[in-house]
Amino acid sequence: MYVVKSLKLHGFKTFPRETVIDFSRGITAITGPNGSGKSNIAEALIWVMGEQAPSAFRSGQMEDVIFAGTDKLPPMGMAEVVLKFEKLNPQKGEDRYVEILRRFYREGEGEYRLNGKRVRRKDIQDFLYDIGLGSKSFAMIEQGRITQMIEAKPEERRVFIEEVAGILKYKLKKKEAESKIRLTRENLDRVEDIIAEVRKNLNSLRQQAARARQFKKLQEELISIEKKVTAHKIALIEQDLKKLNSEIDSIQDNIVSLSTEVASIRAELETKKSEILERENDIALLNKDFFEKKLKSERLETEIKNKTEQLENLRKRLENYETELKLFEKELTDLDEKENKEKQNLDLAKEDFESLSIKTESLSAQVASFKEELKSKEEEYFSIDRELKDFETESYKISSDLNYSKKEKESVLSEFENKKQEIKEIEEKINEFKEKIENVKVNIEELTTKIGELRELKQELAFRLEELNQALTNKENEKNSLLVEIKTLENRYSQIKGFLENREGFSENVKKLIKEKSELISGVIGDFIEAKDIKVNFFDNFISRFYQIIVPKNKESFEKLVEYCDEKGLKGIGILNPDAIPSKGENIENSLTDFLIFKENLPEKFKSFLKNFLIENSNKTIEKNAVFINGDYYFADSGIYYIGTKDENGFLSLKARLKEIELKLIDLKGNEKAINEEIDNLKFERDEILNEINRVNINLEELQEELNSFNTEFNKNNQLFELKQQEKSRLEGEIERLKLTDAELETKIKDLSSRLSELNEKIEKSYEKKEKKSLELNEIKEQLEYMQEELSEIQLIAEKRNSVIKSIEKELEFIKQRRKEIEFRMEKSYQDKENDKNTIATLEKEIENLKTEANTMVDAYRKISAVLTEKKEILEKKKSELSILEKKVFDLRRKEEELTKAKQEKEIKKAEFKVKFNNLKDYQISRFGEFKSEKTENFEELNIQFEKLSRRIENFGAINLLAIEECDEQEKRYNFLMEQKKDLEKSIKNLTRDIREIDQTTKTLFSNAFDFINKKFDEIFKELFGGGKAYLKLSDEENVLDSGVEIYAKVPGETIKRISLLSGGEKAKTALAFVFALFEYRVAPLCVLDEVDAPLDEANVLRFGKFLKRYKDRVQFIVITHNKTTMELCDYLYGVTLEEPGCSKVLSVRLEDYS
């Protein structure tokens, strides 16, 4: 039996600091004020036992169990609860203490540990089921659950009976079996799909493999022919290369002869070219002098022409000067006349302007006087007008306020009605959101449970995957060790086989004879003898004397070998005469031949010889030929005794060891195949689990998305609910405000109406005053306007006169400036005229000099032209001679180029042959592993055969050469899958049988428990109620396996009725009667009761306490209560308080110390 030893909380809900609560047998009470966190202790017990539903912890999601932080403490990243059990009277080898741990991280990951070892949730639940506990156990009654047990659906109530009946583990096994059947059927479907696909591919691969084998056979024939064809082609190319080399040497001799002749002619050409170059240089110098003189002549002609044009322009300009001077003199005369006339007009205008100025000053003084008077009158008028406007403004403002207040009052009344209607609509919305929130809560809880179950399944799969990976690693290691052993044996096998095949240890003469005359030899004696048992190695030393003896094929071969050895002087060689007549030996027991195996073709003479040797243990009595177990041997005929050894590396031992290695390799390879099959099976199962994990992950993601969606919807509806509540409160406040506003507006309207009447009287009086002042102002304005008009007319005339005076003064100034300008220009024209006359005289002299120089130049270049013509004629003659020589060189060079081209073509052809030769050589070496140049007589026939085979291979089309290997692999895979299919079908059959057996066991266990609990329930009910009747009934008596459980009760003095019609206290007592009835059938080691006594009165609390005391020796009770009577019944008391807001602290008191 197990009891709870302690509970440790860290980061769970309101317990941020590590808190340890020790428990003892008996009754432990936990008390504390509301909100202190005492129920969190009961929830921690349920949580550590593996509960997945957040609603069990009064949470919306699992992350809510992690300490959320306070003003002083930050939030924590994980929650951890450790529950420690103690086993009373443990058996030898059993642990006294068992500790289960559960952690949950804010990221959504969690873990379980059992005695420090990481385990699955299932492992925790299996342990708890075995000791009679569980997160949903009837003995774990959290806050509010006592009445829920009674009000629960019949199917939910059935679970409590199943728990005490020990059925839950069978149901779990059934669920696992059904899950395994589902997975196995899915695997079977997948295997059948794969088999169909493999079968389909296999038929195709078989055909491809057959074609590939035929193709490879043709290729081998093709390679054999191609080898001969290639050797023949190489021989032909070598012949062609020899012929080409001879032709290239002949062409090269002709090229050398032509090159010598060309060199001689080129020397003569160089002499001619030097002579022509000298003459061309002379002509070039004359040409240069000719062109320089002709160019200078042309330049002089151009200069003469330019200076002549300049002279004509200067003569025309002299004529223009005369005309310009005459015009200037006439303009000066006109300016004098105009100046006299303008001076007279200026004097008249000044006299008129002075008269107008005196009149303007007089009128301006009168206008100023009238303006002062007008200003005084206007100030009086504006004062009256401002007073009137103030009255009107105030009147308008009061009228507006009055109208606004009336409208505002109407608006307030309308808004008041609207707000009342809005409150009504919001109340409807609030009820709607309440309903939505409750529905979403149900969905969230269902999804959270599903996610928890999937996470547990994922964890179980992960554990199985880890086990498979470990098994795979072990098998891979086992396989690697096996492969190392196989490789070591194969290497040893190769070494021994090589040693024997290469005749290691044989004399050089024997090796030489076998190599040179192998056609006459069947082998050596050692080739025809094997030991039956490797352990019998004592005669190996004896047999080695005869091991190298040559065995000829026949008598003729024997004679030839003897003759050859004599001829070549090969000594120390033994040759067995195959026709020697065997001696008739006795039938000796324990003969040497009994330990040997002989192959065919070993002469009987030698067999008979070996048969005469006994196998002896002791050499004390020596009468016959014998081989001793210590390795010695004795020849009786000669009386010679040889001291030998046990040779474990003798030829017979090595051959026997080779055979032993062969057998061991067969055995090891068989083991390797078996391990490979096991590895394939493990990999297949691992892949299936990985696929299942992927499916679980996909389902988790989908469910998480759905949960997130519901959480979002929940938060949204919750926010909307709160917003509507706030809106309702706001609207109710606004209605109160509107009532106050309406009363204030009524008072304001009355006050404004009174003030408006007073202002209207003041406005009428101000209008009369304003009218009188307006008439006075108009009279003064009319007089002022008349005088201002007269003053404006005089001022306008005066301004015009002043403008005329200024205009005349400007004109006079212009005349003065123009006179100065004309006088200056006349003086400049006289100077320019004299300068131009001097320039004309100078130009006439320069033109005469230039004409003389130009005539001299023309005579000079004409003389040079005559000399040039004579020299050019001589040069053309020399060039003609050069052309003849160049043509001869060209012809010779063309012949040389033709020969060079012919040589190059031969070289190219030679290079092509070399490339072909090298390509064929490389191809031959790479393809056949050797170089060979050899003509074949039947080349054409072989070539035709090669072409036919090539075409046949081409006609094969695409060939999958890997098909042979792939086909073998697919055959193995097909056979493996068929075995898998049989195993899966067998597994489904076995699981189905297991489910039937579980159903039968479950039915028996449930029926027995139901009958017993039903009887005890009635007894305890009567004891708690002081009478009455209660019983349990199956909802569907025909279906015992799935039927729900109904509860009926008759309180004393009433008729039997359904449990839902009982009062709260009656429900609580009925539930307790049901719980204690369950205890009667099977005692749970721990019972948690969270405020189950809350609905009970004092008398019923005492009855409740009586039952606690009755069971406390068998059950460990943890009671969370506020009731003092209940506390007095307890053996231990813990108090829970808030150390600071949001942080719980536990205090303990041992009540037995105070009793």
Secondary structure, 3 states (H helix, E strand, C coil): CEEEEEEEEECECCECCCEEEECCCCEEEEECCCCCCHHHHHHHHHHHCCCCCHHHHCCCCHHHHECCCCCCCCCCCEEEEEEEEEECCCCCCCCCEEEEEEEEECCCCEEEEECCEEECHHHHHHHHHHHCCCCCCCCEECCCHHHHHHHCCHHHHHHHHHHHHCCHHHHHHHHHHHHHHHHHHHHHHHHHHHHHHHHHHHHHHHHHHHHHHHHHHHHHHHHHHHHHHHHHHHHHHHHHHHHHHHHHHHHHHHHHHHHHHHHHHHHHHHHHHHHHHHHHHHHHHHHHHHHHHHHHHHHHHHHHHHHHHHHHHHHHHHHHHHHHHHHHHHHHHHHHHHHHHHHHHHHHHHHHHHHHHHHHHHHHHHHHHHHHHHHHHHHHHHHHHHHHHHHHHHHHHHHHHHHHHHHHHHHHHHHHHHHHHHHHHHHHHHHHHHHHHHHHHHHHHHHHHHHHHHHHHHHHHHHHHHHHHHHHHHHHHHHHHHHHHHHHHHHHHHHHHHHHHCCCCCCHHHHHHHHHCHHHEEEEHHHHEEECCCCCCCCHHHHCCCCCCEEECCHHHHHHHHHHHHHHCCCCCCECCCCCCCCCCCCCCCEHHHHEEECCCCCHHHHHHHHCCEEECCCCCCCCCEEECCCCEEECCCCEEECCCCCCCCHHHHHHHHHHHHHHHHHHHHHHHHHHHHHHHHHHHHHHHHHHHHHHHHHHHHHHHHHHHHHHHHHHHHHHHHHHHHHHHHHHHHHHHHHHHHHHHHHHHHHHHHHHHHHHHHHHHHHHHHHHHHHHHHHHHHHHHHHHHHHHHHHHHHHHHHHHHHHHHHHHHHHHHHHHHHHHHHHHHHHHHHHHHHHHHHHHHHHHHHHHHHHHHHHHHHHHHHHHHHHHHHHHHHHHHHHHHHHHHHHHHHHHHHHHHHHHHHHHHHHHHHHHHHHHHHHHHHHHCCCCCCCCCCHHHHHHHHHHHHHHHHHCCCCCCCHHHHHHHHHHHHHHHHHHHHHHHHHHHHHHHHHHHHHHHHHHHHHHHHHHHHHHHHHHHHHHHCCCEEEEEECCCCCCCCCCEEEEEECCCCCCEEHHHCCHHHHHHHHHHHHHHHHHHCCCCEEEEECCCCCCCHHHHHHHHHHHHHHCCCCEEEEECCCHHHHHHCCEEEEEEEEECCEEEEEEEEHHHHC
